[in-house]
Each structure stands twice: as structure tokens, then as C-alpha cells.
Amino acid sequence: MLTDKHIILGVTGGIAAYKAAYLTRLFVKKGAHVKIIMTPLAKEFITPLTLATLSKNPILVDFFNPENGDWNSHVDLGLWADAMVIAPATANTMGKMAHGIADNLLLTTFLSARCPVFLAPAMDLDMYQHPATIKNMEILKSFGNYLIEPEVGELASGLVGKGRMAEPETIVDTLEKYFNSTHDFAGKQLMITAGPTHEMIDPVRFIGNYSSGKMGYALAEELAERGAKVTLISGAVAIKPIHKNIQLIPVKSAQQMLEACQLNFENQDAGIMVAAVADYTPKDVSSQKIKKKDEVLFLELKQTADIAATLGKQKKLNQLLIGFALETSNEIENAKEKLEKKNFDFIVLNSMNDEGSGFQSDDNKITIITRKQEIKTFDLKPKKLVAKDIADEIILAFKNLK
Ligand code: CTP
């Protein structure tokens, strides 16, 4: 998988820099071409001679090469690379990367790189847990960089905890998986609705539901990783999309979600309706906070628009529409009815009766029902893996469109 791949290995100044030697050796053994950029401090931990010998390339540290007057072009390096790996990535380097500081060759190359960037953090556990480090890692992930989680174990300080750089084998494995992962959604534009809707009662209260958005967001990440451009129309949730190919459109109410969908659906190859949309909304929204008065309060509700059914009517022959159904009884029959009524190409059924799945949970157990009345059942698994099964079914549905 790594044969002839161009890899820039960035080595920063931490004790785990010694592992960069073994990592370089593994990359070269796999057939990759490796160019190494060290930060000035990294040279204190491992000699450039060791890494130059193993990578079979001169080590880059400075902007200029004093021997022949050349300059090391960060732009050329960034364009040369198929992947950039920073291992170890210290808290200091990550902090600078997160804020666009470019005071060494590694950082300027990071800013110029168009390739995926993988970071393997390594530091003491207190540094790793510091809110500043956590925030910087979140920022880096939000730019679309990949973090290879450190491991728990004994640290150079003698303390035991999380902060030990991932083993070189794990880093190589992550890259192999990346290059091996199919890009079967390349060129596809997909719209996903996710999360709950909030229906305003008065300025401080709303009607909502327990949807966490986890399933819709997991699906958005999976499809983006497989090459799709994703428009994620999401109600209020506590999570954020990570992949750079996901465009987030935040909404609150069912009406706002409908408007965002109608604005976007026409240009999409598919709409995937994961959101838990309120079926009813207050008939009148009070402009002032409703005061506590009578023993009983009556709230008059009116139906919201059915977003999925609206798009089902607008759907063109070359577009897919995929629905979700959360049922508590008569599951298959109800789901089949929704498939027909809303003109879905297939529907993903979650049963509230399956233990460990549903709203808020990290796992899900689904059944997929297709237009040809096929019923496919899947085991309970993490939502990330459920997303893969759904993505595979979408690929099949695209093939059936032709
Ligand atoms: N849906 C939608 N707009 C709505 C209600 C539902 O787009 N106003 C979508 C959901 O995102 C889901 C599918 O329709 O993909 C089924 O949602 P569900 O709430 O199970 O169905 P309802 O039609 O609301 O039926 P009921 O609540 O009566 O079971």
C-alpha cells in the first residue's frame, strides 16, 4: 500500500523522537520514499545522521542550505508529499500548527501541504490533558488533520498515563489503511440531515427530543472519508464534524431544516434523512416568556412540514433519497409504509426494542429495507461501523439507478 508513496516525516523535539528511526525504517521497508524534516530541537534527541542513513535522503532542518546556498522550498516539499506524518508531535508544535505559526521549515511545509497530515502526539500526561493542548488538537482535527491517539503507559517522566507516542507499527498501519480505503464516493455530493429539531414555545423554551446527532455525523464522516462532498444540515447537537469535506449548515427548527434542504437538494446526488424532526410545533410562539399562572397549561400545536416527503416528491430520476425510521412497535410494517409514502430508495430501521441502540447511544442495530422489499439485518455495532454498512448500501443503490 505504501509502495512509491512520498512521505514527509516531521520529527519534533520530544523524547519519543528516538522512535522516528524505527518508523523511518518501516516506511522504507514498505517501499515508501521518505523525506525527513526535523525541528531544531529534535536534533538534540536524535542525530540527523541516523535518520538520513535510514531514509536515504538528506535531513531538512533549515530554510537555507549554507553549503550550496540552496533554499529548502516548503512549497515544493508540500507538493511532493502524498502524506505528511508528524511523529512525535509535541504540544508546542501542535499549538503552533493550530494557530498558523510558521517559524521553522516543518511548520511552513505543514501550511503548504495539500496532502493528508497525520499527527502522533507524544508528551507527558499533564501536558496532554491540559485544556490548551486539548483545544489545539480539536482545532487541528477541525482542519481535517488526522490524530493518531497516543497510548497509555509508562512515560519518560516515570509517570503512568496517556501520552506515549503510538507505536511505529500503529502509525504505518494507519497510513496503509488510509491509502487502502476506497474512494468510491469521489465526485458525489450528498446532503445529510442530522440531530434533533427545537421548536420554540417562547424565547426561553422549546420542544425537542433526545437525538444526539451521532449517527448522522458518523455517516457524514464515513462518506467524506470515502471521497464525497457532504452538506450536513444539523439541528443543535454537542458534536462537531471533523472532515474538511463536510460543510455544516446549522439549523434549529423543522422549518429552518426544510428551508436549508430545499435550497440544497437540487444539486445533490442523494439526500439522507437521519434527523429526528419534530412532527408538531407550537401554533403560536409567545414573544414573551410564558408566566406560571393556571394549574394546567394548554399548548396548541400544528403539524410541521414532512421534509423527507417533500423531497421525495421533488426527487429526480438520478437522485437517491434515503430515510431512517425509529419504531417502537410493528417495526418492519411501519418502516415499509414510510419507504413508500416518502418515496425513499431504502430505509434504515432502528428499533427502540433493541437493547444498546438508538438515541444517545454509541452503538446501533439496524435493518435496511429496500424498494425491492429486501430486508437486511445487521448486528449491534458502533455507529462508525454502522455508517460503513449504510455507505455500502448507498453505493449499491447508486448502481441500481443506472
Ligand atoms: N422526517 C422528515 N421530516 C419530518 C418527519 C420525519 O424529514 N417532519 C424524516 C426523518 O428524518 C426520517 C423519516 O422521515 O428519515 C421518518 O421519520 P419518523 O419520525 O420515523 O417518521 P414520521 O413520518 O414522523 O412518522 P411517526 O413519527 O408518526 O412514526
Residues whose N, C-alpha, C, O or C-beta is under 5 A from the ligand:
A	BS01	CTP	M273 V274 A275 A276 V277 A278 D279 T304 A305 D306 I307 A308 I322 G323 F324 A325 L326
